[in-house]
Amino acid sequence: MCGIVGYTGTRQAGPILIGGLEKLEYRGYDSAGISINDGNGIKIAKALGRLAMLEGITDGGRKLRGTAGLGHTRWATHGRPSDANSHPHLSQTGRIAVVHNGIIENYRVLKEMLINRGRVFVSETDTEVATQLIDFYYEGDLLRAVHRAMNDIEGAYALGIMCADDPDTLIAVRKQAPLIVAYGEGENYFASDVTAVLEHTKRVSYLSDGEIAVLTPGEVKFYDSFLQPVEKQVEIIDWDVSAAEKGGYEHFMIKEILEQPRALRDTVSPRIRDGKIVFEGIELDADYIRGIDWIYIVACGSSYHVGVVAKYNIERIVRKPVQVVLASEFRYSEPLVTGNTLAIMISQSGETADTIAALREAKRLGARTLAIVNVVGSTIAREADDVLYTWAGPEIAVATTKAYSTQLAVTYLLTLYFAECCGRITESELAAYLEELNRIPDKLEEICSKREHVQYLASLYFSADNIFFIGRNIDYALSLEGSLKLKEISYICSEAYAAGELKHGTISLIEDDTPVVAVMTSRRLMEKTASNAEEVKARGARVLAVTTESLRKEAERVADNVIAIPDSSDMFLPSLAIVPMQLFSYYVAVSRGCNIDKPRNLAKSVTVE
Ligand code: M6R
């Protein structure tokens, strides 16, 4: 929910921290702050609003002098966005400063204990409680004080800590919130994710739950939750900083939409060899797959929508039952798990708190778990029994596009792999599917090259107050994502409905000029969805159809406007149809003057329940 970064070295820390926060701002952006020890104690600068405000008041971080410090960009959980609630928090004595990502669940009890011992609080945050607690335990040894505080604190956190008595030392700790340490020459860093440090170094280590890192300019020492030293593996990040920059585009979102052909190639091509699907490093053999009696797909938001598409494909082609469950519901739904249950977790970030909790619950109940994840080394990737990475590269825009598309692609490969293992498709059918799948990136390029038409259509619809998306089966799954994309960045109230369900109540909301996006890519269901489009048209709706080239004529009969995608087999159509819907949302939001990459109230990675 928030982004944290720390630097200790020989350079001025301020500009480095601000640079790191720029890369982390996607994680939260209601306020930001830095703290630096200038040799005369810890100095703090904070600003409500976007990072640009902090940059302004600190001259890009240069006004605070010193070579070690902490930075934070916030997405409020406890206490509204304000200067007082912004991080870093300073203890009452002025000795300890803390930045925090996560939630301290027992902060009320701890706060009461500290108030009874004379501590005075100046913010409404749980983080200030951690700050004061560490200070309370501090008797000249910061590591021991942090360790004692960790034993008291319940919840999820990544904390960055500095102490006025030891200007060069930073401590970083992690429990159920992402945290990496990165190594430079004579300088070291920690951060919520690697993008914050990539311009300085590509050598990183991932902290595990309960681990503590003590950083000085010359070295980083790691300890486990019993304060025993730990050796960490150093990993080299193989993508460069330009992957996390706009590269001349006005927004990350449009850059990432247009990157989808490349992202799909990277995700699919290495997994097809000599006409076979190859999943390196995972242990789901054919016998196991044949024995699966139930598949859960568990995820949140757009990743959940990928699961809805996958359910239609797996059930139709593999003929195994699939239940798609929102991660926030899964753990409280007493899921029915047998030894032959496979639970597939889908997550771009690999750090979504609800999905992590669902993964742990599925494992506890005895399910085998498979994660589809974009961020390498993330919690879900490390804790699942098997992981399939989506090689989308860093996704910065809060609204997911290329991660969604690569997740879809992995589910196609899984579906075909399962179908082959279960004898549901012949070799020649598999070959035909794979040939078709290999052609999808070229078709995506074609769709992207025609984006001006979508831009024109967006100019006809951008002033709407409400928009409905309708579709049947997989087209309904696509409607869910099309609708989410639109509402999250344009703030237009939008609902997705199974086309046949509209008449059971919701159709009463249709009036003159209400826009309805009718997703009709399925030939099998075209007539049915077209009838539903007629029904809303008869009540005054303006219909925008998303269909295939071969169904264009039928769509034109019922729709006011049509977007036609290249034809493909039913299974892969979602990959093609989603792109114009992403573009539509993008251009509508641009026309409305919205903040495209950082929509209000949202954050890229939702690390709270
Ligand atoms: O990182 P995850 O895929 O687990 O995130 C899940 C959702 O928060 C995410 O898909 C969200 O719905 C998208 N940002 C919407 O565009």
Residues whose N, C-alpha, C, O or C-beta is under 5 A from the ligand:
A	BS01	M6R	C300 G301 S302 S303 I346 S347 Q348 S349 G350 T352 V398 A399 T400 K604 V606
